[in-house]
Amino acid sequence: MLTLMTADLHQEQHGKDLLMLLNAYALDPMGGSEPLSDECKANLISELRKRNNIVAVLAYVDGQAAGFSIGVEGFSTFACRALLNIHDFAVHPDFRGRGIGKAMMEYISQLAIDKGYCKLTLEVLEGNLPAQALYRAQGFAPYELNPAMGGALVMQKKL
């Protein structure tokens, strides 16, 4: 049985499950193929707890942690409303191919509607074709304001 829920990061088990799933994602080629650092494992949950703009979702199959999402609330200046950026989203390899990602995305979409967000955003690697197919099937499309100017690029500057 699939159970979806908004994680309560003050519940110890939710924190443990989130870390386990995030580490599995980090070890995956789509997550960089490297485990989380010891510092991250030791401090991530306490750091997330300090922020009131984090929305974490957990998926369980028969009580086993199977998938997760960590979203960060942002703000759309053009819409003058809050948005949710899905920063991390993954299904544990042992549970893939069962429709869990679709169910999680539907849950997150309804949660976003209920909270009054104007949109969901996310980043996906060019080579992650299964994730792209899921996201497109759920209504996601590349971001652009004016087709003549092309789509937006995700860029970063490490500090």
N, C-alpha and C positions, 0 to 999 in steps of 0.2 A: 504494500500500500504506500502510495506517495503522499507525503505530508510537506506542505510548504508553509513557511512562517517568516515573519520579520524577526530577525535575531535580537535577543536581549543580551547585549555585551556584558551586562552585570551578572548573567548566569554563567557560572564557570564552564559548564558543558558546551554552551554555545561558543564561548571563546576558544575552547580546545578544538571543537569541530571546525570552526572557521580557520584556525591556524593550520590544522591538518589538511584541509581542502586547498587552502592557498599555497601551501608547500607542495602539494601534489601538482597544482597548476604551474608553479615555478619550475618544477622538474620536467614538465612537458616541453617539447620543442616550441610550442606556441607561447610558453611562459618564460623562455630563455634557457631552459635546460640546466638551471643552477638552483640548488636549494636555497631557501631563505637563510639569511645570515643569522647567527646566534643572537645578535643584537635585535634583529627584527622579531625573531621568535619570542624573545624575552620581553619586548616592549610594545609590540604592535597593538595588542588589545587594550592596554592601559592608555596608549596614545589615541586610539579611536574613541575610547570612552570620554576623553576630554573635549571632543568635538560634538556639537549639537547638529551638525549638518551631514552626518553619516547615516545611510540607510543600508543595512545589511540584511540579506535574505538567505535562508538556509533551506535546503531540500533534503528530506530523509526518505529512504525506502526501507520499509519494515524496521524503522528505528536506526538505520545506519546512515551516517552523513554521506550524501551523494552529490550535492552540488551547492554552489554559493554564488552570491553576488555582493559586491561592495559598491554602493553608489555614494556620490558626493553631491549634495544639493548646491546648485549654483543659481545664477540669476540672469535672465535674458533682458537686456536693456531695451531691445526693440519691442518685446512683448510686455515689458514691465511686470514680469511674473517669474516666480521660481521655476527652475528646471532641475532635472536629475540626470547627472552624468554617471553612467554605469562604468565605473573605473575598472573593476574586475568582474569577470563572469566566467564560470567554468563548471563542467560536470566531471566528477571523478572518472578516470578511465574505466574503472570496473562497472560503471553505470551508464556509459554512453550507448546511444542507439535505442533508448527506451522512451524518448519523448520528454525527458526531464527538462532539457533546455527550453523546449517550447512551453512547457507548463510554467517554468520559472519566469520566462519572459512575459507570459500572459499575466501572471501574478504581479510582477513588477509594474506592468502597464496599468493594471487596475489600481494598484497602490498609488501610482503617480496621478491618476485621474482623481482618486479620492482625496489626495493632498492638494489638488488644484494646480499641479505643475503644468506648464505650457507645452513641455516636450521632454522627451528622453534623448540623450546623446550617448554615444560610445565611440570607441576607437577599435579597429580590428586590423590585424596584419593582412597585408595583401595576399600572402600565401595561405591564409586560414580560410579556405573555401567552404568547409562545412559550416563554420560560424557565419560567414557572409550569407550563405543560403538561408540559415535560420533567421538572421536579422532581416533580410529582405522579405522573407515570408511573413514576418511580424510587422511589416510596414516601414522598416528603416530604409533610408536611401542616402546616398552621398550628399553632403551639405553643400548648398550653393545659394547665394542670394540672387544672382543674375547669371543665367546660363552662358551669356557672352563672356563673362569673366572667369568661368570655370569653377570647379569645386574647391573647397577649402582643403588645406594640407594640415596635418597634425605635425607640429614641430616642438622641439624641446631644447632647453639649454640646461645642462647639468651644473649644479652649484656645489 
